[in-house]
Amino acid sequence: MHDVVIAGAGPVGLFLAGELALAGCSVLVLERDDALSSPWKALPLGLRGLNAGSAETFYRRGLLDAVIGASRADATKVGAAPGAVEAPAPRDVSHFAGMGLDAADIDVASLPYRLPSPAMEGFMTSLEAVGTVLAERAAAAGVHVVRGAAVTAVTQEDESVVATAGGQEYGARWLVGCDGGRSTVRRLAGFDFVGTEPLFTGYVAQVDFADPDPAKLPFGFNLTANGMYLRTPFEGHLGMMDFDGGAFDRSQPLTREHLQDVLRRITGTDVTLNGVHRASSFTDRAMQVTTYREGRVLLAGDAAHIHSPLGGQGLNLGIGDAVNLGWKLAATVHGTAPEDVLDTYTGERHPVGAAVLDWSRAQVATMKPGPNAPALRRLVHDLMSTPSGTTHVHRQTTGLFHRYDLGGEHPLIGCTAPDFRYEDGTSLGKLLRQGQGVVLDFSRDRALEPAARRWNGRIRYVPGSPRDDLGLSALLIRPDGVVAWAGEHPDDRVMFERAAARWFGSAED
Ligand SMILES: Cc1cc2nc3c(=O)[nH]c(=O)nc-3n(C[C@H](O)[C@H](O)[C@H](O)COP(=O)(O)OP(=O)(O)OC[C@H]3O[C@@H](n4cnc5c(N)ncnc54)[C@H](O)[C@@H]3O)c2cc1C
């Protein structure tokens, strides 16, 4: 029996598998598809934007350079223009329904406690690049992935759970469904999945244009009176939003004629498609499970929440789920976690998911054909053109400024920790690579050392003098990089011990 079986070797399942293995759990991944590679994951169809929050998570596990390197290699394979997968240019940090932000308008002073790090910005990548790096990391940590093994049944017992795939039964103490938006695990385990119905059918395709002249069909995000179409720098890569109320029957094959009709209607032109290499559809259905845990079954990534890809948040959200869940589930497996720690997974991640769903709904509302959306759009545009509006959108999309409600007074508690550096160059990002908690003790007399040593193995004690003084005497940082406690006085030992016990369980005497 494994500690954890994960259904789905998408980016979220693979990242979670790596986290659990890093923490010493035995992990088996069951994946429906036979191969990791697919034209849907490679560029251009697999093009995805990662925000700074995901970049930071990869940096804290030593994966950032590998993901960026693999993204570049994938871009080279398809002959993409240099820079196609680089970090976005400073003036193009993010967008809301296609309305871009001007980074110069971000009110940096209102975003305190940020320190420079190698992960200040997001970047473009591909599902293939991310998947390859995460699969290698998981394999190196001893994770076994069974391919061609779709989970078809789930049975829960008091102390275990059994997943059936390919006619074989796989027992584990815990099962995590990372099996995507149409999750079988979600259905089989009886999760409630609630939300709003779609306003549009979206399409993503790789096509041959009869006349690829950008003067006729411009590149970028083009909003028209009838919908939206997107041309990326990758030749023939096309996205569309058709406000049909989600009426298109997505089980039928996507023909060249249908895509051409939709494109002509949206663009109001006589554009002709000579051919369609690949195409798929999606909608803006925005749904989320009401809890991320039912007994011994948990969900992460698209299995827990779906929404339109507008603004590119789904993968970021899923990586955030996985880094939040991994250490909590591992500590539960090892029996070191306080009893309710696993339930904080829903408590912390459900509100973040709900906010992303709302963000997606709000964008769709400003794009819907008709007289109301343009008025709303003008209003949003005006607000976004102010420093506080720009800063607000930046806060929402960058993935660095969410605050979990962990209690505690200091404004850093519940936020992702700034990348503190010691005088010797040691950075927090590197200290977190082994997936342990970290206590940074900035006091001259190593005030927290005796207390911190009582959590040896779970919390890494690192004394030193920080390069940047943010007025703190010490910090306790969870394995997911979130600040659990921030001290301002060297004699804060009792508060530290309370926070350490809250997140890491009883101390050793
Ligand atoms: C057009 C488009 C553009 C997007 N752009 C962005 C973007 O720029 N930024 C961003 O953050 N997000 C973006 N997203 C969303 C992002 O792609 C998803 O949120 C992300 O891929 C979800 O990862 P996942 O691992 O949860 O699920 P998936 O990637 O769907 O992986 C699920 C895995 O589970 C497997 N599986 C399915 N059923 C079973 C089963 N029964 N048993 C075992 N295995 C199973 C599947 O084969 C798959 O490998 C975009 C989405 C679309 C459609």
The ligand as a MOL file (V3000), in Angstrom:
LIG
                    3D

  0  0  0     0  0            999 V3000
M  V30 BEGIN CTAB
M  V30 COUNTS 53 58 0 0 0
M  V30 BEGIN ATOM
M  V30 1 C -6.6830 27.4330 -24.0140 0
M  V30 2 C -6.2120 27.4110 -22.5980 0
M  V30 3 C -5.2410 28.3140 -22.1950 0
M  V30 4 C -4.8180 28.3280 -20.8680 0
M  V30 5 N -3.8690 29.2300 -20.4870 0
M  V30 6 C -3.4490 29.2420 -19.2070 0
M  V30 7 C -2.4270 30.1520 -18.7980 0
M  V30 8 O -1.9060 30.9320 -19.5970 0
M  V30 9 N -2.0460 30.1490 -17.4870 0
M  V30 10 C -2.6040 29.2960 -16.5740 0
M  V30 11 O -2.2400 29.3640 -15.3860 0
M  V30 12 N -3.5530 28.4070 -16.9470 0
M  V30 13 C -3.9770 28.3500 -18.2270 0
M  V30 14 N -4.9050 27.4280 -18.6170 0
M  V30 15 C -5.3930 26.4500 -17.6310 0
M  V30 16 C -4.4030 25.3020 -17.4130 0
M  V30 17 O -4.0430 24.6850 -18.6290 0
M  V30 18 C -5.0200 24.2740 -16.4720 0
M  V30 19 O -5.5500 24.9280 -15.3530 0
M  V30 20 C -3.9760 23.2470 -16.0290 0
M  V30 21 O -3.4900 22.5180 -17.1310 0
M  V30 22 C -4.5870 22.3030 -15.0140 0
M  V30 23 O -3.6500 21.3370 -14.6330 0
M  V30 24 P -4.1400 19.9970 -13.9290 0
M  V30 25 O -2.9120 19.1910 -13.6950 0
M  V30 26 O -5.0270 20.3300 -12.7900 0
M  V30 27 O -5.0980 19.2900 -14.9810 0
M  V30 28 P -4.7460 18.7260 -16.4300 0
M  V30 29 O -3.6660 19.5150 -17.0650 0
M  V30 30 O -6.0450 18.6290 -17.1370 0
M  V30 31 O -4.1730 17.2700 -16.1520 0
M  V30 32 C -5.0390 16.2370 -15.7310 0
M  V30 33 C -4.3790 14.9040 -16.0030 0
M  V30 34 O -5.2360 13.8720 -15.5180 0
M  V30 35 C -5.3320 12.8450 -16.4830 0
M  V30 36 N -6.6090 12.1640 -16.2440 0
M  V30 37 C -7.8630 12.5420 -16.5970 0
M  V30 38 N -8.7630 11.6520 -16.1620 0
M  V30 39 C -8.0770 10.6810 -15.5150 0
M  V30 40 C -8.4640 9.4910 -14.8160 0
M  V30 41 N -9.7550 9.1230 -14.7160 0
M  V30 42 N -7.4930 8.7220 -14.2550 0
M  V30 43 C -6.1760 9.0860 -14.3480 0
M  V30 44 N -5.7580 10.1990 -15.0120 0
M  V30 45 C -6.7070 11.0010 -15.5630 0
M  V30 46 C -5.2410 13.5620 -17.8160 0
M  V30 47 O -4.8390 12.7030 -18.8420 0
M  V30 48 C -4.1970 14.6330 -17.4940 0
M  V30 49 O -2.8910 14.1640 -17.7250 0
M  V30 50 C -5.3600 27.4110 -19.9390 0
M  V30 51 C -6.3260 26.4890 -20.3530 0
M  V30 52 C -6.7510 26.4970 -21.6690 0
M  V30 53 C -7.8090 25.5100 -22.1010 0
M  V30 END ATOM
M  V30 BEGIN BOND
M  V30 1 1 1 2
M  V30 2 1 2 3
M  V30 3 2 2 52
M  V30 4 2 3 4
M  V30 5 1 4 5
M  V30 6 1 4 50
M  V30 7 2 5 6
M  V30 8 1 6 7
M  V30 9 1 6 13
M  V30 10 2 7 8
M  V30 11 1 7 9
M  V30 12 1 9 10
M  V30 13 2 10 11
M  V30 14 1 10 12
M  V30 15 2 12 13
M  V30 16 1 13 14
M  V30 17 1 14 15
M  V30 18 1 14 50
M  V30 19 1 15 16
M  V30 20 1 16 17
M  V30 21 1 16 18
M  V30 22 1 18 19
M  V30 23 1 18 20
M  V30 24 1 20 21
M  V30 25 1 20 22
M  V30 26 1 22 23
M  V30 27 1 23 24
M  V30 28 2 24 25
M  V30 29 1 24 26
M  V30 30 1 24 27
M  V30 31 1 27 28
M  V30 32 2 28 29
M  V30 33 1 28 30
M  V30 34 1 28 31
M  V30 35 1 31 32
M  V30 36 1 32 33
M  V30 37 1 33 34
M  V30 38 1 33 48
M  V30 39 1 34 35
M  V30 40 1 35 36
M  V30 41 1 35 46
M  V30 42 1 36 37
M  V30 43 1 36 45
M  V30 44 2 37 38
M  V30 45 1 38 39
M  V30 46 1 39 40
M  V30 47 2 39 45
M  V30 48 1 40 41
M  V30 49 2 40 42
M  V30 50 1 42 43
M  V30 51 2 43 44
M  V30 52 1 44 45
M  V30 53 1 46 47
M  V30 54 1 46 48
M  V30 55 1 48 49
M  V30 56 2 50 51
M  V30 57 1 51 52
M  V30 58 1 52 53
M  V30 END BOND
M  V30 END CTAB
M  END
